[in-house]
Amino acid sequence: MADDPDGGMLSWDETVFRDEHVFEIDYVPETFHHRESQLQSLQYALRPAVRGARPLNTMVRGPPGTGKTTAVQKLFGELRGQTDVRTVRVNCQVDSTRYAVFSRLFESIFEYEPPSSGISFKKLFGQITDRLVEEDDVLVVTLDDVNYLFYENEASDTLYSLLRAHEAHSGARIGVIIISSDLSLDIMDELDTRVQSVFRPEEVYFPVYDIDEIVDILRERVRLGFHDGVIGDPELDRVAELTAESGDLRVGIDLLRRAGLNAEMRASRTVTLDDVEQAYDKSKYVHLSRSLRGLSDSERALVEVLAEHNGEQAGEVFEAFHADTGLGYTRYSEIINKLDQLGVIEASYANVEGRGRSRTLTLSYDPDAVLDRLD
């Protein structure tokens, strides 16, 4: 739809959007297509909670942008609206330690934050479970992006505390859903044996959407988010094609929003293919932006060093990192492993004459794009 149907232009107080929130990452659609079997599996696991029993623990896995978080949020919304079951979703990219996870649970249950210091984990844990027992509540906890707990070596302790709550505090009923987008992470194998013996989760897998499913989902977002006639079939098909290439539905949703904003910049009532192509230059980095957003200052500092020393030997990168931060090799090695697991870098080994096997570190993205998103 390269031309406006009526030849008109947007005025200052007009917009192509009917509801821009539809294109936000945290939007939960009223109708959730192409995930019926996954929703049924999650409902099966949660059903005991409705009857006042502990729900089945569940492991939700799948590539990024395949609807995992949305599915859980949708069911949590239904549980809160129809039952007395307490539900808490913890973003482990932000809360990546056991104490931080339980602080988030405390905040949700008591509706105020716990003291930032001076309270032990044992006391924090006890106050949470005492309240659950006192109010006879069932709690369902979702550890979203649980892979971040593994990166920080906090996963086993966190899960152990949650799964053993009913033993430490008789009457406490807590169920756990973990969500992971890191398919290279063997979750059960990485957990301590003490956790493996009690976790035994139901498994729910979310595959990548196929092209027809992508078109279907994006068309619904277009209908809800844009005014009629803003995006035509050729533009929608191109968005779907680029989304399928990335394998991440969030790319397509972000792409629709940015294409609409590009049209508004031109004061146009319609989105063109040029608007889509220009928007993709930014939307294709949705996963990178999300990964960088959760990094600590020292982790961000190493990413900056890597951008300046892209493709160099690990030892040379460490020297530059140490000069910038004063941090030692142990912390450096931990961050490298985390960035590798996140897919921000690729670490490849090669034989170097006189030095044996050496590791070369390369960013998975264009260095300028990485630096832009660190600002």
Disulfide bonds with the S-S distance in Angstrom:
none
